[in-house]
């Protein structure tokens, strides 16, 4: 072996001798590897990186997760160069990645419009055609600050790094950016991208900082993948709960109460049905429903631990010169109810449920319709158990969750979230709680992922993630094991030996936030709710004015049978009335004309179908009644 040669080992175990200083690009070309980037001894590197010592080497193509991430960074740089050519005075921050592409924050002295995207994309393609490879240099942070002296955004980011740290600077045209992650250096073959949106973004996510403009772009490794994602976005837009909420008159928002929804009659009907469904289920499983105050004294929140761990998310007020807080959670109130009486082991488990309205402060930029609000209703339950009841009660809670989600046709996955950095209590107690949850999940045969450090500050938790119709994941239900709160409130029960013992507290929510779950359902069903949930289950349309009285009598007959019904007896063309009724997405439309008045039969138009089905009045009542009772989600 020559003194200037080193040995490299590939993932399949094969070996090769190369001259020290050989680049990854040269190796990839020699072995004909499909490479966007590579790695040296496990560290991802761009293809200009040199091999100076014996190393393990691997390559990643554009279809790999690592390669696609590098491509997305590079397209972000191409976008930055296109913006720089269009707006000379722009200041561009770092290129960041999201699940489907890149985003770039920038300071611009005028508002960018999506109407400019087509021209910017054309500029990006021109840059790709005319540019050489992306250039790269390795420098320490101190030197990088000099290179970026004219860009205070990049300098501020560099200031957060140690002065002697090494970073890579990538350059395309007049634009530089620094990164510790590799870029794809050849931009010519990267064609499958699309600029998506421009929005406001506080610098570094801090509302005290200036507002910049953020552009998001999608980047994929193939035209097919990009087309599929753009179709997904189109479907998401059609299903937007905010858009449908307005069209279907479900809810509204007002600047007088940011992040606090106003429910209109249709929306409140759906909420009532959700509450009724869960209330009846909980009653079957011996839950006692309670109601606790919205506002409670500050000392309660200090005692519970919320003051130390959650006060930045709480709202405060004064009553009789004393400090009070709007409740962000229901658990302290349930502890007060438990503590109000002497409890025996014979009383346990005590299952306490509440549809409790809570308030939590969210930054205005984070608010998102019903999915992220400042006040919402939790379907909260707290179960007080003896230690030997933990397994059975958590099992029951998971059974209820499974029963509810089957009604909606949701598939779900399970996640165990463990002790966070900002935890309350002793580590030994946390370990015991985490082991208890693992034991239950293992014994029930659940497959679950571990989410390290994402538990609540008072205890570990089981989180349930549902998949909606577009295969998006939403965390909703949760089961949390809490040894801390009973300690904080000095809760006890009298055991068989007439001695005081400490109960364990289980936190359980099925919907999580009723408001958020409602928003998810709107998008899951695209506003076309199943019969049992639909605000109006049947719409009655008169063919002509002379049929109005009969429609009125049918309207009252449906109401008496507990079927939610609306009527349209306007003197309008039938076609217009049918089109408007279809937009309201009622499961069934009944057109009432001479034939229906003369006989005992309905002409039934099912939502989503153009076919008219003849059905007797009694048969139709039976059909709708059965679908309501059985909560059919796919009628």
C-alpha positions in Angstrom: 0.0 0.0 0.0 1.4 3.4 -1.0 2.0 5.9 1.9 -0.6 8.3 0.4 -3.4 5.7 0.0 -6.1 5.0 2.5 -8.7 2.2 2.7 -12.4 2.9 2.5 -15.1 0.4 3.4 -18.6 0.5 1.8 -21.9 -0.5 3.6 -21.9 -4.0 1.8 -18.4 -4.7 3.3 -16.4 -4.3 0.1 -13.2 -2.3 0.3 -11.3 0.1 -1.9 -7.9 1.9 -1.8 -7.9 5.6 -2.7 -5.4 8.4 -2.6 -5.7 10.5 0.5 -7.6 13.7 -0.4 -9.9 12.0 -2.9 -13.4 13.5 -2.9 -16.6 11.6 -2.4 -17.6 12.8 -5.9 -14.5 11.1 -7.4 -15.3 7.8 -5.6 -19.0 7.9 -6.6 -18.1 8.5 -10.2 -15.5 5.7 -10.3 -18.0 3.1 -8.8 -20.9 4.5 -10.8 -22.9 5.3 -7.6 -26.2 7.3 -7.8 -25.0 9.9 -5.3 -26.4 13.3 -4.2 -24.4 13.3 -1.0 -22.3 10.8 0.9 -21.1 10.1 4.4 -17.7 9.6 5.9 -17.7 7.5 9.1 -21.4 8.2 9.6 -21.2 12.0 9.1 -23.3 13.2 6.2 -21.1 15.2 3.8 -21.4 16.9 0.4 -19.6 15.3 -2.5 -16.7 17.8 -2.4 -15.7 16.4 1.0 -12.3 14.7 1.0 -11.3 11.3 2.4 -8.1 11.8 4.3 -7.9 8.6 6.4 -9.2 5.1 6.5 -13.0 5.5 6.6 -16.4 3.9 6.2 -18.1 5.6 3.2 -21.7 5.5 2.0 -23.6 7.3 -0.7 -27.2 8.6 -0.9 -29.3 9.1 -4.0 -32.1 11.5 -4.6 -34.7 9.0 -3.5 -33.1 8.6 -0.1 -34.3 10.7 2.9 -30.8 12.1 3.3 -30.4 12.9 -0.4 -33.8 14.5 -0.7 -33.0 16.7 2.3 -29.8 17.9 0.6 -31.7 18.6 -2.6 -34.3 20.6 -0.7 -31.5 22.8 0.8 -30.0 23.4 -2.7 -33.4 24.4 -4.2 -33.7 26.8 -1.3 -30.4 28.3 -2.3 -31.6 28.5 -6.0 -34.8 30.3 -4.7 -32.6 32.7 -2.7 -30.6 33.6 -5.7 -33.7 34.1 -7.8 -35.1 36.5 -5.1 -31.7 38.3 -4.9 -31.8 38.9 -8.7 -35.4 40.2 -8.5 -34.9 42.3 -5.3 -31.4 43.6 -4.8 -31.9 44.9 -1.2 -33.3 41.7 0.2 -31.8 40.1 3.3 -32.1 36.4 3.4 -31.9 34.1 6.4 -30.9 30.5 6.6 -32.6 27.8 4.5 -34.7 25.6 6.6 -36.5 22.3 5.9 -40.0 21.1 6.7 -41.6 17.7 5.9 -42.1 18.5 2.2 -39.6 21.0 1.1 -37.9 24.2 2.3 -38.8 27.6 3.7 -36.8 30.8 3.7 -37.4 33.9 5.9 -36.3 37.2 4.5 -36.5 41.0 5.0 -38.0 42.7 2.0 -39.1 46.3 1.7 -42.3 45.4 -0.1 -44.8 42.6 0.2 -44.2 39.6 -1.9 -47.2 38.1 -3.7 -48.0 34.5 -4.8 -48.8 36.1 -8.1 -45.0 36.5 -8.6 -44.3 32.9 -8.0 -44.6 31.8 -11.6 -42.0 34.4 -12.7 -39.7 33.5 -9.7 -40.0 29.8 -10.6 -39.0 30.6 -14.2 -36.0 32.6 -12.8 -35.1 29.5 -10.7 -35.1 27.3 -13.8 -33.0 29.8 -15.7 -30.4 29.8 -12.8 -30.4 26.0 -12.8 -29.7 26.0 -16.6 -26.9 28.6 -16.5 -25.2 27.9 -13.2 -22.3 25.7 -12.5 -22.0 23.7 -9.3 -22.8 25.2 -5.9 -19.5 26.4 -4.5 -18.4 25.5 -1.0 -15.8 26.6 1.5 -15.0 25.5 5.1 -14.5 28.3 7.6 -14.7 28.9 11.3 -17.6 30.9 12.7 -15.4 34.0 13.3 -14.4 34.1 9.6 -18.0 33.4 8.5 -19.2 36.6 10.3 -16.9 38.6 8.1 -18.3 37.0 4.9 -21.8 37.7 6.1 -21.1 41.2 7.4 -23.8 42.7 5.1 -26.5 40.2 6.3 -27.4 40.9 9.9 -29.9 37.9 9.9 -27.1 35.4 9.1 -24.7 37.1 11.5 -27.2 36.9 14.4 -27.5 33.1 13.7 -23.7 32.8 13.7 -23.5 34.7 17.0 -25.3 31.7 18.6 -22.4 29.4 17.7 -18.9 29.1 19.3 -16.5 31.4 17.5 -14.1 28.4 16.7 -16.8 26.1 15.4 -16.5 25.1 11.7 -19.3 25.7 9.3 -19.7 25.1 5.5 -20.5 28.1 3.4 -22.4 27.3 0.2 -22.6 29.9 -2.6 -24.7 30.2 -5.7 -24.3 33.3 -7.7 -24.5 36.3 -5.3 -26.0 34.4 -2.5 -24.2 32.7 0.4 -25.6 30.6 3.2 -24.0 28.7 6.0 -24.9 25.2 7.2 -23.7 22.2 9.2 -25.7 20.0 6.9 -24.7 19.1 3.3 -26.1 20.5 0.1 -26.5 18.8 -3.2 -23.9 20.6 -5.3 -25.3 19.9 -8.8 -28.6 21.9 -9.3 -29.1 21.1 -13.0 -31.1 17.9 -12.6 -33.3 19.1 -9.6 -36.6 20.0 -11.4 -39.5 18.8 -9.3 -40.3 21.8 -7.1 -43.1 24.3 -6.6 -43.4 27.5 -4.6 -46.4 27.2 -2.4 -47.1 30.2 -0.2 -45.8 33.4 1.3 -46.7 34.4 4.9 -45.5 36.5 7.8 -43.1 35.0 10.3 -41.5 36.5 13.4 -37.7 36.4 13.3 -36.6 33.2 15.1 -40.2 32.6 16.1 -40.2 35.3 18.7 -43.2 37.7 18.7 -40.9 40.5 20.2 -38.8 40.4 17.0 -39.5 41.9 13.6 -41.9 40.3 11.2 -40.2 38.8 8.1 -41.7 37.3 5.0 -41.6 33.5 4.7 -41.8 31.6 1.4 -42.5 27.8 1.5 -41.6 25.5 -1.4 -42.3 21.9 -2.0 -39.4 19.7 -3.4 -39.6 16.1 -4.3 -37.4 13.5 -6.1 -39.9 12.8 -8.9 -42.7 14.5 -10.8 -45.1 11.8 -9.6 -44.3 12.5 -5.9 -44.7 16.3 -6.4 -48.0 15.8 -8.3 -49.3 13.6 -5.5 -48.4 16.2 -2.9 -49.9 19.0 -4.8 -53.1 16.9 -5.2 -53.0 16.4 -1.4 -52.8 20.1 -0.9 -55.7 20.7 -3.2 -57.8 18.1 -1.3 -56.7 19.7 2.0 -57.8 23.1 0.8 -61.2 21.7 -0.3 -61.6 20.1 3.2 -60.3 23.1 5.1 -62.4 23.2 8.3 -62.2 27.0 8.3 -63.6 27.2 4.7 -66.3 24.6 5.4 -67.1 26.0 8.8 -68.1 29.2 7.1 -69.9 27.6 4.2 -71.9 25.2 6.4 -72.5 27.9 9.1 -70.9 25.8 11.8 -68.8 28.4 13.7 -67.2 31.8 13.4 -64.4 33.9 14.9 -64.3 37.6 15.8 -61.5 40.1 16.4 -63.2 40.8 19.7 -62.2 37.3 21.0 -59.1 36.1 19.1 -58.7 32.3 19.2 -62.1 31.9 20.8 -64.7 30.3 18.6 -68.4 31.2 18.4 -70.5 28.2 17.6 -73.5 28.7 15.3 -76.6 26.5 15.5 -75.3 23.9 13.1 -72.0 23.6 14.8 -73.5 23.5 18.2 -75.7 20.6 17.1 -72.7 18.6 16.1 -70.9 19.4 19.4 -74.1 18.4 21.3 -74.2 15.0 19.5 -70.5 14.4 20.3 -71.0 15.2 24.0 -74.2 13.1 24.1 -72.4 10.1 22.6 -69.5 10.2 25.0 -71.7 11.1 28.0 -73.9 8.0 27.4 -70.8 5.8 26.9 -69.2 7.1 30.1 -72.4 6.5 32.0 -72.3 2.8 30.9 -68.9 2.6 32.4 -69.8 4.2 35.8 -68.3 7.6 35.3 -69.8 10.4 37.4 -70.1 13.7 35.6 -69.1 16.9 37.5 -68.6 20.6 36.8 -65.9 22.8 38.3 -65.5 26.6 38.3 -63.9 28.4 35.4 -62.0 30.7 37.8 -60.1 29.6 40.9 -57.7 31.3 43.4 -54.1 31.6 42.5 -53.0 29.5 45.5 -54.7 26.5 44.0 -52.6 26.8 40.9 -49.4 27.2 43.0 -50.3 24.1 44.9 -51.0 22.0 41.8 -47.7 23.0 40.2 -49.3 24.9 37.3 -47.9 28.2 38.6 -44.3 26.9 38.3 -44.7 24.9 35.1 -47.6 26.6 33.2 -48.2 30.2 34.3 -47.0 31.7 31.0 -49.9 29.9 29.3 -52.6 31.1 31.8 -54.9 34.1 32.1 -55.2 35.9 35.4 -57.6 38.3 37.0 -58.5 39.8 40.4 -61.5 39.1 42.6 -61.9 41.0 45.9 -58.3 42.1 45.6 -57.1 38.5 45.4 -55.4 36.9 42.4 -57.4 34.3 40.5 -56.8 32.4 37.3 -58.9 31.0 34.5 -58.4 27.2 34.6 -56.1 25.8 31.9 -56.9 22.3 33.1 -59.6 20.5 35.1 -57.5 18.2 37.2 -57.0 20.5 40.3 -60.8 21.1 40.5 -61.4 17.3 40.5 -58.8 16.9 43.2 -60.8 19.4 45.3 -64.0 17.4 44.8 -62.2 14.2 45.8 -60.7 15.9 48.9 -64.1 17.2 50.0 -65.1 13.8 51.5 -63.5 10.9 53.4 -62.8 8.2 50.8 -62.6 4.4 51.5 -60.9 1.7 49.5 -64.5 0.5 48.8 -65.2 3.7 47.0 -62.3 3.2 44.5 -62.1 3.5 41.6 -63.7 6.9 41.5 -64.3 7.9 37.9 -64.9 11.7 37.6 -65.8 13.2 34.2 -66.3 16.8 33.0 -66.9 18.6 29.8 -64.8 21.4 31.1 -64.1 24.7 29.4 -60.4 25.7 29.7 -58.4 28.7 28.7 -54.8 28.6 27.5 -52.8 31.5 26.0 -51.4 30.8 22.6 -49.4 33.2 20.5 -51.6 34.8 17.8 -49.4 33.4 15.1 -50.0 29.9 16.3 -53.8 30.1 16.2 -55.4 27.9 13.5 -59.2 27.8 13.4 -60.5 25.1 15.7 -57.2 23.2 15.6 -55.4 25.7 17.8 -57.5 28.0 20.0 -57.3 29.9 23.3 -60.4 28.4 24.9 -61.7 24.9 24.3 -63.8 22.2 25.9 -61.9 19.1 27.2 -63.7 15.9 27.6 -61.7 15.4 30.8 -61.9 12.5 33.2 -59.8 11.8 36.3 -59.9 8.4 37.8 -58.7 7.9 41.4 -57.5 4.4 42.1 -55.5 2.3 44.5 -52.1 1.1 43.1 -53.4 -2.4 42.4 -56.2 -0.9 40.2 -53.9 1.0 37.8 -53.7 -1.7 35.2 -57.4 -2.5 35.0 -58.4 1.2 34.9 -55.9 2.1 32.2 -57.1 -0.9 30.3 -60.7 0.3 30.6 -59.7 3.8 29.5 -58.1 2.4 26.4 -61.1 0.3 25.7 -63.4 3.3 25.8 -61.0 5.2 23.4 -61.0 2.3 21.0 -64.8 2.0 21.1 -65.2 5.7 20.3 -62.7 5.8 17.5 -64.3 2.7 15.8 -67.5 4.7 15.6 -65.8 7.3 13.4 -63.8 4.7 11.4 -60.5 6.1 12.6 -57.3 4.0 12.6 -54.8 5.0 15.2 -51.3 4.5 16.6 -50.1 4.6 20.2 -47.2 6.5 21.7 -45.7 6.4 25.2 -44.4 9.9 26.2 -41.8 9.9 29.0 -40.4 12.3 31.6 -39.7 15.8 30.3 -36.9 18.1 31.4 -39.3 20.3 33.3 -40.8 17.6 35.5 -42.3 17.7 38.9 -41.6 15.1 41.6 -39.0 12.4 42.2 -37.3 10.4 39.4 -38.0 7.1 41.1 -41.8 7.9 41.1 -41.6 8.7 37.4 -39.8 5.5 36.6 -42.5 3.6 38.5 -45.2 5.4 36.5 -43.6 4.8 33.1 -43.1 1.1 33.9 -46.8 0.8 34.9 -47.9 2.2 31.5 -45.4 0.0 29.6 -46.7 -3.0 31.5 -50.3 -2.2 30.5 -49.5 -1.6 26.9 -47.4 -4.8 26.7 -50.1 -6.9 28.4 -52.8 -5.6 26.0 -50.6 -6.3 23.0 -50.4 -2.7 21.8 -47.6 -1.8 19.4 -46.3 1.6 20.6 -43.5 4.1 20.0 -41.5 5.8 22.7 -41.6 9.6 22.6 -38.7 10.5 24.9 -39.2 13.6 27.1 -42.7 14.5 25.9 -44.7 13.6 29.0 -46.8 16.1 31.0 -44.9 17.9 33.8 -46.7 15.8 36.3 -46.6 12.3 34.7 -45.9 10.1 31.7 -48.7 9.5 29.2 -50.1 7.3 26.5 -51.0 9.4 23.4 -53.3 8.2 20.7 -52.7 9.5 17.1 -55.6 9.1 14.7 -55.3 9.0 10.9 -57.9 11.1 8.9 -59.2 10.6 5.4 -56.0 12.3 3.9 -53.8 10.0 6.1 -52.8 13.0 8.3 -51.9 12.2 11.9 -53.6 14.0 14.8 -52.9 13.5 18.5 -56.2 13.4 20.3 -56.9 10.9 23.1 -54.5 10.6 26.0 -54.2 8.5 29.2 -51.8 9.9 31.8 -50.6 8.3 35.0 -50.0 10.8 37.9 -48.4 10.1 41.2 -47.7 13.9 41.8 -51.1 15.6 42.0 -52.4 13.3 44.9 -49.2 14.3 46.8 -49.7 18.0 46.1 -53.3 17.9 47.3 -52.6 15.4 50.1 -55.3 13.1 48.8 -56.0 9.8 50.7 -58.3 6.9 51.2 -58.8 4.5 54.1 -57.6 1.0 53.3 -58.7 -2.4 54.7 -56.5 -1.8 57.8 -58.2 1.5 58.5 -55.0 3.3 57.6 -54.6 6.3 55.2 -53.1 5.5 51.8 -52.3 7.7 48.8 -54.5 7.2 45.7 -53.1 7.3 42.2 -54.7 9.7 39.6 -55.3 8.8 36.0 -56.0 11.6 33.6 -58.0 10.5 30.5 -59.4 12.3 27.5 -61.0 10.7 24.4 -61.6 13.7 22.1 -58.8 15.6 23.8 -60.2 19.0 22.8 -63.8 18.8 21.7 -63.2 21.9 19.5 -60.1 20.4 17.8 -61.7 17.1 17.4 -64.7 18.8 15.7 -62.2 20.6 13.3 -60.6 17.2 12.5 -64.0 15.7 11.8 -65.0 18.5 9.5 -61.9 17.8 7.4 -62.1 14.1 7.7 -65.7 14.0 6.4 -65.1 17.1 4.1 -68.2 18.6 5.9 -70.4 15.6 4.9 -71.1 14.3 8.3 -72.6 10.8 8.9 -76.4 10.8 9.5 -76.1 10.7 13.3 -73.9 13.8 13.4 -75.3 15.9 10.6 -76.7 19.2 11.7 -79.7 18.6 9.4 -80.3 14.9 8.6 -83.0 15.4 6.0 -84.0 18.4 3.7 -87.6 18.7 2.4 -88.0 20.5 -0.9 -91.3 21.5 -2.3 -91.7 21.2 -6.1 -94.3 24.0 -6.3 -96.1 26.4 -4.0 -99.1 24.1 -3.7 -97.0 21.5 -2.0 -95.9 23.8 0.8 -98.6 22.8 3.3 -97.8 19.1 3.0 -94.1 19.8 3.4 -95.0 21.7 6.6 -96.9 18.7 8.0 -94.0 16.3 7.1 -91.6 18.7 8.7 -93.4 18.4 12.1 -93.7 14.6 11.6 -89.9 14.3 11.2 -89.3 16.5 14.3 -91.6 14.3 16.4 -89.6 11.3 15.4 -86.4 13.0 16.6 -85.0 13.5 13.1 -83.3 16.9 12.4 -85.0 18.3 9.4 -85.1 21.5 7.4 -87.6 22.6 4.7 -87.5 24.8 1.6 -90.9 25.9 0.4 -89.7 29.0 -1.4 -91.3 29.7 -4.8 -88.0 29.0 -6.6 -87.0 26.6 -9.4 -86.6 23.1 -8.1 -83.1 22.7 -9.7 -81.9 25.7 -7.8 -83.3 24.4 -4.5 -81.7 21.0 -5.1 -78.2 22.6 -5.8 -78.4 24.7 -2.7 -79.5 21.8 -0.6 -76.5 19.7 -1.9 -74.1 22.5 -0.9 -75.5 22.2 2.7 -74.4 18.5 2.6 -77.5 17.0 4.3 -77.4 13.2 4.1 -80.9 13.0 2.4 -82.9 15.3 0.2 -86.6 14.5 -0.3 -88.4 16.2 -3.2 -92.1 16.6 -2.4 -94.5 16.9 -5.4 -97.9 15.6 -6.5 -96.8 11.9 -6.4 -95.6 12.2 -2.8 -98.8 14.0 -1.7 -101.0 11.4 -3.4 -99.2 8.3 -2.1 -97.3 7.2 1.0 -93.9 7.3 -0.7 -90.8 9.4 -0.8 -88.5 10.3 -3.7 -85.1 10.0 -1.8 -81.9 11.6 -3.1 -78.9 10.3 -1.1 -76.0 12.7 -0.6 -73.4 12.2 -3.4 -75.7 10.3 -5.7 -77.8 11.6 -8.6 -80.1 8.6 -8.4 -83.6 8.9 -7.0 -84.8 6.0 -4.9 -88.5 5.4 -4.2 -89.2 4.4 -0.6 -92.2 4.2 1.6 -92.5 6.7 4.4 -92.2 4.1 7.1 -89.2 2.4 5.4 -87.4 5.8 5.2 -88.2 6.6 8.9 -86.8 3.1 9.8 -83.7 3.6 7.7 -82.8 7.0 9.2 -83.6 5.9 12.7 -81.4 2.8 12.4 -78.5 4.9 11.0 -78.8 7.3 13.9 -79.0 4.6 16.5 -76.1 2.6 15.2 -74.0 5.7 14.4 -73.2 4.4 11.0 -70.1 6.4 9.7 -70.2 5.2 6.1 -73.9 5.1 5.2 
